[in-house]
Amino acid sequence: MTGAAIAVRKTSQGHRRPGRSRSLLRAGHLAAAVPFLLYLYGPLEGSAALRDLLRALTAPGLVLSGLALWQQPRVLSAIRRRRARTASAAAPGPR
């Protein structure tokens, strides 16, 4: 089973497992950090295209995935609160 297939596999209740997607995001973040660390600490003379690729894609990708990992619990709880509020507002009151 591939990593992408694991990420979208659902539980018996039909919900995605958040721990699995967080693990995949963390693994992707760490995998993207390796070339960036090689860029910072290793010699990359004569590879202007690779240097530009690392600057244009890897650095912003690391920032965005780091922010996603850092703020994921806060965002998910805000979504849950909003859903609960709209569900309670949509429920008919006693008459």
Summary of the structure (lengths in Angstrom):
residues: 95
radius of gyration: 20.1
end to end distance: 53.4
largest distance: 76.7
contacts: 195
relative contact order: 0.09
helix: 77%
strand: 2%
